Amino acid sequence: MSSVASADTGRAIAEWDDGDRQLHLTNGRLSYIVRVLENGMLGQVHAGGALATGRSYRHVVPRPFDGFDNRVGESIALEVPTPGSGDFRVPGLVVEQADGSTVIDLRYRAHRIVPGKPAPVAEPGLVPLPATYVEDEGEATTVEIDLVDEHSGVEVTSSYTVFRDVDAVARRLRIRNGGAAPVRLTTAMSASLDLPDAEWSFIHLHGAWGRERHVVSTPLRTGRHAVSSARGSGGHQDNPFVALVGPATTEEAGEAYGFSLVYSGNFLAEVEVDAHDTTRVRLGIAPETFAWTLEPGAAFDTPEAIIAWSGSGLGALSDTYHRLYRERLARGRWRDRPRPVLINNWEGTYFDFDEERILAIASVARDVGVELFVLDDGWFGQRDTDTSSLGDWFVDLRKLPNGVDGLARKVEALGLRFGLWIEPEMISERSRLYDEHPDWAIGVPGRHRTQSRTQLVLDLSRPEIVDHLFSVLSDVLRDAPISYIKWDYNRFITEPFSLALPAARQGEFFHRYTLGLYDLYSRLTGAFPDILFESCASGGGRFDPGLLAFAPQAWTSDDTDAVERLRIQWGTSLAYPISSIAAHVSAVPNHQVGRVTSLATRAAVAFFGVFGYELDATSLSAADRAEVAAQIAFYVDHRDVLQYGRFVRLRSPFEGDGNETAWMSVGPDARRAVVGYYQVLARPVQGPERLRLRGLDPAARYRVSAWPTVDDRITNANLGVRGGDELMTVGLLFDHDRDETPGRGDFWARLFILEAE
């Protein structure tokens, strides 16, 4: 190769070959290679396992497709595919020009190799989008490639960051109007990636309220496969994460690609297989609800897409997202700190409480070891039901005569921290705020406004509304010793329209709303850096990477049933770290499904997350209080491993009949681990089986203990000292005694604790 220039920051390398006009990003484990084609377009060469640097890969191109056979050297795989020039598959960028055409030819102009990862810079009047970051330039290398369509003046900067320590590439586009006339973006994907075959299964996280992020895997077939949202957020139904896995890929072996969007608004993740069995993946803002006018000189930034690759199975792919999102997307003082064990009064009291009842719950919670009390909905305005008062962020003195600050100080005097629920994006028609500003609620003038949960949504695309919310919420947070905020969002957007936007720019509404949300989050977290923020959207309706940049944990689902949570937490773990997964023990019969499970089983599931309780502590019996105290003591002893250890999925609730689930968390030095095993229904005359573990030190000797402490055959068969090699090769031993099975019954769980000697 000739005239090779590169920036080498440790093992995050960007190598540019001037002669071949090839860019090779690699960290020694993965490679992402593009090159400037003979006609000046930017083509994809390779994304996946690491290839050697210092070599030309111009011969590694997929075969041409119909319409390009008259263009010598053209590749079907373009970094920024556009419509109208022979590529008839889904485009990554569509720009409507003044003459109505959408044809643009983006040609290479220049590139820059930058150590580290520059922070996003917003256009005037907008706010920066959340993104991953580095704390030292040596952690990553970024390349910015400028493309231009000479006819229209449209300029596109395609940015790539390769990370030293995780096997992922961050991608985003900046589209600038360098011409003399306005243009209109109708599609602006954050990333498009072409793969030369279609031997993949498409994995996405699907569900509904109460059963979020269930794993769905479908073999690719010719045509389009997509998940998306037009609700104003990701929603309970689909998540802005998808994966492609090979036919032989398992948790611990085989090839897998992940595609995750750092965004909290409407999204599209789509895979298209063409007639030649090539696969195109595109990820970004949903085009169906998006249009953006760019005046001359103006620019638009897409959200960041994180493309991860693994050659060692789906588990290693999750490891990449867990580490990146836990350490270089989440921010602030709570990023690395142990999260407190909390109790939330919602399912214990709903709206029926006063100061005396809250203090009674807090007092019992303190006695059993709870560290944080959270006051949920009903503390403001005249909020006795969900029919009023959203937007009125002043205390209801009927319930709390000493105010939120007075209650918070009494809770703190008990030895607990104090947290508070808010739903700032919403407004009730029965509220002072609506009386004063009915025009602040989203809706189309002259048309009926759909209500959900008897509430409307405030138009956060308008800066004056964001300013108001920041002011009134700051007053609440400033006046009381508040350590935690649960930020809820209990309905989606209907009748999308903003009075602040002209008719021709209503297509900008959803994205501007999301930017307003980020602005409010950024200002509040910046003004109150000591507060731990937890995001929530009627449970898990907005569990996405964009909010992790502000709130390092999220309420995973309103469904707190231990059996249902096995699937919910398993699916969530495909892309999200355990430190982000809030998991609570609630009362039985469960409020969502009516199931009765033991207190031990409920805790054994919830331990693998940010742990807490969702009940009235005063209703617990003396025996239950003692058991809860023991649960909290156990969790606190193992909190560092459970919250920040490597999460390893062992036995899936989505495979077979789903009757068994197993997973484990392993400390960073593999000296400690906690294994969870769960059986939904008791089965008669079960034969012996083994649970092989992963992620341990094969040379270490581990002392194995069990929780809860039970004198039975399964527990006794595994107690004592066992080698790491044995635990991974032979496994834990499950010799089911038919005489003991009736005593365990349904919904049974057991934890095993491993400590290296």
VOMI-880516 format. One record per residue (C-alpha): residue in one letter; z, x, y. Coordinates in steps of 0.05 Angstrom, whole numbers, padded with zeros to 5 digits, always signed. Layout:
VOMI-880516
AZXY/...
This chain:
VOMI-880516
M+00000+00000+00000/S-00012+00023+00071/S+00029+00021+00134/V+00090-00013+00104/A+00144-00035+00152/S+00210-00064+00128/A+00280-00082+00150/D+00330-00065+00095/T+00400-00092+00107/G+00434-00072+00044/R+00396-00112-00008/A+00367-00165+00038/I+00298-00135+00049/A+00237-00159+00088/E+00177-00115+00073/W+00113-00123+00113/D+00048-00090+00092/D+00002-00082+00151/G-00060-00069+00109/D-00052-00127+00061/R-00015-00170+00112/Q+00037-00188+00060/L+00110-00205+00072/H+00159-00195+00016/L+00231-00220+00023/T+00278-00200-00033/N+00351-00186-00049/G+00336-00153-00115/R+00347-00217-00154/L+00296-00264-00122/S+00231-00253-00084/Y+00195-00297-00033/I+00125-00271-00018/V+00073-00296+00031/R+00010-00265+00059/V-00040-00277+00114/L-00104-00300+00080/E-00173-00276+00099/N-00184-00335+00146/G-00117-00323+00180/M-00077-00379+00147/L-00009-00364+00118/G-00009-00372+00042/Q+00045-00373-00010/V+00043-00320-00064/H+00108-00323-00103/A+00177-00354-00099/G+00225-00340-00156/G+00249-00280-00196/A+00250-00213-00162/L+00187-00171-00161/A+00183-00097-00143/T+00173-00078-00071/G+00118-00030-00049/R+00064-00068-00086/S+00007-00115-00068/Y+00009-00185-00099/R-00054-00212-00067/H-00082-00226-00136/V-00024-00273-00152/V-00055-00337-00125/P-00065-00405-00157/R-00136-00427-00170/P-00174-00461-00113/F-00177-00537-00109/D-00233-00584-00092/G-00255-00578-00020/F-00239-00504-00013/D-00293-00476-00059/N-00334-00458+00002/R-00277-00416+00032/V-00273-00348+00001/G-00203-00323-00014/E-00170-00389+00006/S-00105-00405-00029/I-00085-00476-00045/A-00013-00458-00029/L-00001-00457+00046/E+00066-00446+00079/V+00052-00501+00130/P+00002-00549+00097/T-00034-00596+00145/P-00081-00655+00133/G-00156-00662+00143/S-00183-00595+00122/G-00190-00603+00047/D-00118-00603+00023/F-00110-00675+00002/R-00039-00670-00021/V+00023-00688+00019/P+00025-00647+00084/G+00083-00608+00113/L+00062-00619+00185/V+00022-00675+00219/V+00007-00670+00293/E-00029-00726+00330/Q-00068-00698+00388/A-00094-00730+00451/D-00161-00749+00419/G-00125-00783+00361/S-00141-00730+00309/T-00091-00696+00264/V-00133-00635+00243/I-00103-00568+00261/D-00117-00499+00234/L-00056-00455+00239/R-00074-00381+00240/Y-00028-00321+00240/R-00013-00291+00309/A+00049-00246+00301/H+00114-00237+00264/R+00183-00208+00276/I+00234-00179+00227/V+00305-00189+00252/P+00368-00162+00219/G+00419-00217+00204/K+00407-00290+00220/P+00399-00313+00292/A+00436-00377+00310/P+00393-00438+00325/V+00377-00447+00398/A+00366-00518+00423/E+00314-00544+00472/P+00341-00564+00540/G+00377-00631+00535/L+00387-00626+00460/V+00440-00594+00416/P+00431-00540+00363/L+00424-00564+00292/P+00477-00542+00242/A+00455-00483+00199/T+00481-00429+00153/Y+00503-00365+00187/V+00524-00293+00174/E+00585-00256+00200/D+00551-00188+00195/E+00478-00169+00204/G+00479-00134+00136/E+00487-00201+00101/A+00415-00224+00112/T+00347-00210+00140/T+00305-00260+00179/V+00230-00262+00189/E+00196-00305+00242/I+00121-00315+00233/D+00080-00345+00291/L+00021-00389+00274/V-00025-00422+00326/D-00080-00474+00328/E-00126-00448+00383/H-00160-00514+00395/S-00098-00555+00411/G-00050-00499+00430/V+00001-00522+00378/E+00045-00463+00359/V+00089-00461+00297/T+00142-00409+00283/S+00160-00409+00209/S+00228-00376+00198/Y+00255-00347+00134/T+00323-00317+00119/V+00338-00281+00054/F+00412-00271+00039/R+00441-00208+00008/D+00495-00242-00033/V+00465-00308-00055/D+00398-00324-00086/A+00371-00369-00032/V+00321-00370+00025/A+00334-00411+00088/R+00272-00441+00120/R+00257-00480+00183/L+00201-00491+00232/R+00197-00491+00308/I+00136-00529+00333/R+00116-00517+00405/N+00063-00550+00447/G+00026-00493+00480/G-00031-00537+00502/A-00045-00577+00565/A-00037-00647+00536/P+00021-00682+00500/V+00020-00683+00424/R+00059-00727+00375/L+00093-00702+00312/T+00093-00754+00256/T+00111-00707+00199/A+00152-00643+00208/M+00178-00618+00142/S+00229-00562+00141/A+00198-00530+00080/S+00139-00538+00033/L+00134-00499-00032/D+00078-00498-00084/L+00090-00480-00156/P+00031-00463-00202/D+00050-00510-00259/A+00083-00578-00271/E+00129-00561-00330/W+00191-00584-00293/S+00242-00640-00293/F+00260-00670-00227/I+00335-00676-00217/H+00365-00718-00161/L+00432-00749-00145/H+00428-00825-00144/G+00476-00883-00140/A+00507-00937-00097/W+00573-00950-00064/G+00627-00934-00115/R+00581-00894-00161/E+00552-00840-00117/R+00513-00778-00138/H+00499-00793-00211/V+00452-00742-00241/V+00382-00769-00256/S+00331-00723-00290/T+00258-00743-00299/P+00201-00700-00327/L+00146-00691-00276/R+00082-00730-00285/T+00019-00733-00243/G+00032-00766-00176/R+00090-00767-00127/H+00164-00768-00142/A+00209-00778-00082/V+00279-00794-00058/S+00292-00811+00014/S+00334-00851+00063/A+00316-00895+00122/R+00388-00917+00135/G+00405-00869+00191/S+00441-00824+00142/G+00433-00801+00071/G+00468-00861+00042/H+00503-00875-00024/Q+00436-00884-00058/D+00405-00814-00052/N+00426-00746-00029/P+00386-00692+00009/F+00387-00647-00052/V+00338-00643-00110/A+00325-00591-00164/L+00268-00573-00211/V+00289-00545-00279/G+00247-00518-00335/P+00240-00553-00402/A+00290-00506-00436/T+00339-00499-00377/T+00412-00512-00390/E+00475-00500-00351/E+00475-00427-00372/A+00402-00408-00385/G+00332-00420-00359/E+00297-00426-00292/A+00317-00475-00237/Y+00298-00486-00164/G+00342-00523-00115/F+00322-00556-00049/S+00376-00577-00001/L+00370-00602+00071/V+00423-00585+00122/Y+00417-00652+00157/S+00455-00718+00163/G+00399-00766+00182/N+00339-00797+00148/F+00308-00748+00099/L+00252-00742+00048/A+00252-00698-00014/E+00185-00706-00050/V+00149-00673-00107/E+00074-00682-00119/V+00036-00662-00181/D-00039-00658-00172/A-00097-00663-00220/H-00093-00589-00236/D-00018-00594-00254/T+00005-00555-00194/T+00069-00578-00161/R+00084-00585-00087/V+00155-00597-00061/R+00167-00617+00011/L+00234-00628+00044/G+00252-00651+00113/I+00262-00710+00161/A+00234-00775+00132/P+00165-00785+00164/E+00169-00861+00157/T+00222-00866+00211/F+00203-00807+00254/A+00156-00790+00311/W+00168-00740+00366/T+00127-00730+00429/L+00120-00659+00453/E+00101-00650+00525/P+00065-00585+00544/G+00114-00527+00536/A+00165-00568+00496/A+00187-00550+00426/F+00218-00585+00366/D+00263-00553+00313/T+00266-00579+00242/P+00332-00579+00204/E+00345-00520+00158/A+00323-00524+00086/I+00358-00481+00034/I+00314-00463-00025/A+00353-00432-00082/W+00329-00402-00147/S+00363-00385-00213/G+00339-00352-00275/S+00406-00364-00309/G+00410-00439-00312/L+00433-00497-00269/G+00504-00469-00265/A+00480-00406-00229/L+00440-00450-00181/S+00503-00488-00164/D+00541-00422-00156/T+00491-00404-00101/Y+00500-00469-00062/H+00576-00468-00072/R+00584-00399-00044/L+00535-00407+00013/Y+00561-00474+00036/R+00634-00457+00026/E+00632-00389+00061/R+00571-00391+00108/L+00561-00464+00127/A+00632-00490+00133/R+00666-00460+00194/G+00731-00457+00231/R+00803-00443+00215/W+00804-00488+00154/R+00744-00457+00119/D+00785-00409+00076/R+00854-00439+00082/P+00889-00478+00026/R+00877-00552+00040/P+00941-00594+00042/V+00961-00645-00010/L+00958-00712+00026/I+00976-00784+00019/N+00934-00839+00051/N+00963-00908+00062/W+00897-00948+00059/E+00900-00974-00013/G+00976-00979-00007/T+00978-01024+00054/Y+00908-01038+00080/F+00920-01069+00149/D+00990-01094+00133/F+01038-01042+00160/D+01085-01025+00216/E+01122-00961+00235/E+01180-00975+00189/R+01135-00984+00128/I+01095-00922+00144/L+01157-00880+00152/A+01185-00906+00086/I+01121-00885+00050/A+01122-00817+00085/S+01194-00806+00067/V+01182-00816-00008/A+01118-00774-00003/R+01158-00718+00028/D+01209-00721-00028/V+01155-00711-00082/G+01121-00653-00047/V+01065-00685-00007/E+01046-00641+00053/L+01006-00688+00098/F+01010-00762+00113/V+00947-00798+00136/L+00949-00863+00174/D+00885-00901+00158/D+00851-00961+00190/G+00889-01013+00230/W+00929-00972+00281/F+00887-00989+00343/G+00867-01048+00387/Q+00887-01112+00350/R+00860-01091+00283/D+00891-01137+00232/T+00826-01146+00194/D+00758-01112+00195/T+00731-01164+00245/S+00754-01133+00310/S+00774-01074+00354/L+00726-01018+00334/G+00714-00979+00398/D+00783-00994+00426/W+00816-00927+00412/F+00885-00944+00439/V+00946-00956+00397/D+00968-01026+00374/L+01040-01027+00400/R+01056-01088+00358/K+01052-01044+00296/L+01071-00978+00327/P+01118-00991+00386/N+01128-00916+00396/G+01053-00902+00395/V+01014-00856+00351/D+01049-00797+00383/G+01118-00826+00368/L+01100-00840+00296/A+01068-00772+00287/R+01130-00737+00313/K+01175-00777+00266/V+01130-00759+00207/E+01132-00686+00227/A+01207-00690+00232/L+01207-00709+00159/G+01172-00644+00144/L+01101-00671+00137/R+01038-00660+00178/F+01005-00722+00207/G+00933-00745+00201/L+00893-00803+00229/W+00833-00846+00210/I+00778-00860+00261/E+00709-00892+00259/P+00681-00870+00327/E+00608-00889+00316/M+00622-00963+00309/I+00637-01022+00354/S+00662-01093+00341/E+00637-01153+00381/R+00710-01172+00386/S+00732-01111+00427/R+00744-01091+00499/L+00690-01039+00493/Y+00638-01091+00473/D+00660-01137+00530/E+00648-01079+00579/H+00586-01049+00547/P+00549-01097+00501/D+00486-01056+00513/W+00517-00996+00479/A+00508-01027+00410/I+00443-01011+00374/G+00394-01069+00372/V+00327-01094+00396/P+00333-01135+00461/G+00321-01208+00448/R+00329-01201+00373/H+00386-01217+00326/R+00430-01157+00309/T+00450-01151+00236/Q+00524-01141+00226/S+00554-01106+00166/R+00629-01106+00155/T+00630-01147+00219/Q+00610-01087+00261/L+00553-01056+00299/V+00534-00984+00312/L+00540-00948+00378/D+00477-00914+00404/L+00496-00841+00398/S+00426-00821+00420/R+00452-00836+00491/P+00493-00778+00520/E+00537-00824+00562/I+00563-00857+00500/V+00578-00791+00467/D+00614-00770+00531/H+00656-00833+00529/L+00675-00823+00456/F+00694-00751+00467/S+00738-00772+00526/V+00776-00828+00492/L+00785-00792+00426/S+00807-00728+00461/D+00862-00769+00494/V+00886-00792+00425/L+00883-00723+00395/R+00915-00689+00455/D+00974-00735+00460/A+00999-00732+00388/P+01013-00675+00339/I+00953-00691+00294/S+00933-00641+00240/Y+00878-00680+00204/I+00823-00730+00221/K+00787-00774+00172/W+00720-00793+00206/D+00692-00856+00174/Y+00623-00890+00179/N+00624-00957+00145/R+00554-00984+00155/F+00482-00962+00163/I+00435-00972+00222/T+00393-01034+00227/E+00347-01057+00284/P+00337-00984+00305/F+00322-00983+00380/S+00350-00946+00440/L+00351-00974+00510/A+00348-00902+00535/L+00279-00888+00503/P+00212-00915+00527/A+00170-00954+00479/A+00125-00895+00461/R+00185-00853+00441/Q+00225-00902+00398/G+00205-00860+00338/E+00253-00807+00364/F+00313-00853+00358/F+00340-00834+00289/H+00336-00759+00301/R+00367-00765+00370/Y+00423-00807+00340/T+00437-00751+00290/L+00437-00700+00346/G+00487-00743+00384/L+00531-00744+00322/Y+00528-00668+00318/D+00544-00663+00392/L+00606-00706+00384/Y+00629-00669+00322/S+00617-00601+00356/R+00655-00619+00418/L+00715-00649+00382/T+00721-00593+00331/G+00713-00542+00386/A+00766-00574+00430/F+00815-00583+00372/P+00803-00524+00326/D+00869-00531+00289/I+00852-00600+00263/L+00824-00607+00193/F+00765-00657+00196/E+00743-00696+00135/S+00679-00735+00137/C+00672-00803+00104/A+00620-00858+00102/S+00649-00918+00066/G+00664-00866+00013/G+00608-00818-00003/G+00552-00848+00039/R+00543-00786+00082/F+00561-00728+00037/D+00511-00677+00062/P+00507-00603+00083/G+00498-00621+00157/L+00568-00648+00163/L+00599-00591+00123/A+00584-00548+00184/F+00637-00588+00222/A+00681-00621+00168/P+00693-00574+00110/Q+00712-00630+00063/A+00687-00702+00051/W+00714-00765+00020/T+00673-00764-00044/S+00674-00838-00061/D+00716-00900-00048/D+00718-00907-00124/T+00781-00870-00145/D+00781-00892-00218/A+00790-00829-00260/V+00735-00847-00309/E+00684-00864-00255/R+00702-00800-00218/L+00681-00757-00277/R+00608-00773-00263/I+00615-00774-00188/Q+00649-00707-00184/W+00603-00675-00236/G+00541-00697-00198/T+00569-00676-00131/S+00584-00607-00158/L+00510-00593-00169/A+00503-00576-00096/Y+00571-00579-00063/P+00632-00534-00070/I+00697-00561-00099/S+00732-00545-00033/S+00690-00600-00002/I+00705-00654-00054/A+00764-00697-00034/A+00795-00728-00097/H+00856-00773-00098/V+00902-00807-00147/S+00906-00882-00134/A+00947-00939-00162/V+00928-00979-00224/P+00897-01027-00239/N+00845-00989-00200/H+00823-01026-00137/Q+00749-01014-00150/V+00741-01028-00225/G+00808-01055-00248/R+00817-01001-00301/V+00886-00976-00321/T+00891-00902-00335/S+00953-00858-00341/L+00981-00822-00281/A+00968-00757-00318/T+00894-00772-00329/R+00884-00792-00257/A+00914-00726-00233/A+00876-00685-00285/V+00811-00709-00255/A+00832-00706-00182/F+00860-00635-00189/F+00788-00609-00188/G+00779-00622-00114/V+00819-00628-00051/F+00878-00665-00081/G+00917-00724-00055/Y+00943-00795-00066/E+00917-00863-00045/L+00976-00910-00056/D+01042-00936-00031/A+01092-00884-00053/T+01151-00932-00045/S+01122-00974-00103/L+01128-00916-00152/S+01183-00919-00204/A+01233-00863-00210/A+01196-00836-00271/D+01130-00839-00233/R+01160-00803-00174/A+01184-00747-00219/E+01115-00743-00251/V+01080-00741-00183/A+01127-00685-00160/A+01109-00645-00222/Q+01035-00658-00210/I+01039-00633-00139/A+01079-00571-00159/F+01026-00555-00212/Y+00969-00565-00163/V+01001-00522-00109/D+01012-00466-00160/H+00938-00467-00179/R+00908-00491-00114/D+00871-00426-00098/V+00834-00428-00164/L+00822-00503-00162/Q+00796-00505-00091/Y+00761-00438-00084/G+00748-00414-00155/R+00680-00414-00190/F+00668-00484-00217/V+00636-00483-00286/R+00609-00546-00318/L+00619-00547-00394/R+00606-00616-00423/S+00567-00668-00384/P+00585-00742-00378/F+00510-00754-00370/E+00491-00728-00439/G+00498-00763-00506/D+00542-00824-00500/G+00581-00793-00442/N+00647-00801-00478/E+00670-00730-00465/T+00670-00687-00402/A+00694-00616-00393/W+00694-00567-00336/M+00734-00508-00310/S+00751-00468-00248/V+00754-00393-00253/G+00788-00347-00202/P+00744-00295-00167/D+00771-00238-00210/A+00769-00280-00274/R+00843-00267-00284/R+00861-00341-00281/A+00825-00405-00299/V+00840-00479-00307/V+00801-00519-00358/G+00795-00595-00357/Y+00777-00636-00418/Y+00769-00712-00415/Q+00756-00765-00468/V+00739-00836-00445/L+00748-00876-00509/A+00789-00860-00570/R+00747-00852-00633/P+00773-00860-00705/V+00774-00802-00753/Q+00744-00751-00705/G+00726-00685-00737/P+00746-00617-00709/E+00704-00589-00652/R+00703-00530-00604/L+00697-00524-00529/R+00665-00458-00511/L+00685-00432-00443/R+00645-00390-00393/G+00658-00343-00336/L+00717-00305-00366/D+00727-00230-00374/P+00708-00217-00447/A+00754-00156-00449/A+00815-00194-00422/R+00870-00225-00463/Y+00890-00294-00436/R+00955-00329-00446/V+00937-00403-00457/S+00983-00459-00437/A+00971-00534-00431/W+00984-00589-00379/P+01016-00637-00389/T+01063-00605-00439/V+01054-00645-00504/D+01074-00628-00575/D+01010-00646-00612/R+00959-00612-00656/I+00907-00600-00601/T+00957-00568-00554/N+00991-00526-00607/A+00925-00501-00635/N+00909-00468-00569/L+00975-00441-00543/G+00987-00367-00543/V+00945-00306-00528/R+00870-00306-00540/G+00814-00259-00521/G+00764-00276-00468/D+00708-00261-00517/E+00739-00309-00567/L+00747-00364-00516/M+00674-00359-00496/T+00646-00349-00566/V+00692-00391-00609/G+00723-00434-00556/L+00784-00479-00549/L+00799-00515-00614/F+00801-00591-00616/D+00827-00612-00684/H+00837-00687-00675/D+00894-00714-00717/R+00880-00786-00737/D+00954-00801-00735/E+00959-00776-00663/T+00897-00811-00637/P+00929-00880-00628/G+00984-00849-00586/R+00934-00818-00539/G+00891-00880-00534/D+00833-00886-00486/F+00823-00847-00422/W+00856-00784-00446/A+00857-00716-00410/R+00885-00647-00423/L+00884-00584-00380/F+00889-00513-00406/I+00913-00457-00362/L+00888-00387-00376/E+00925-00326-00346/A+00903-00255-00363/E+00959-00210-00387/
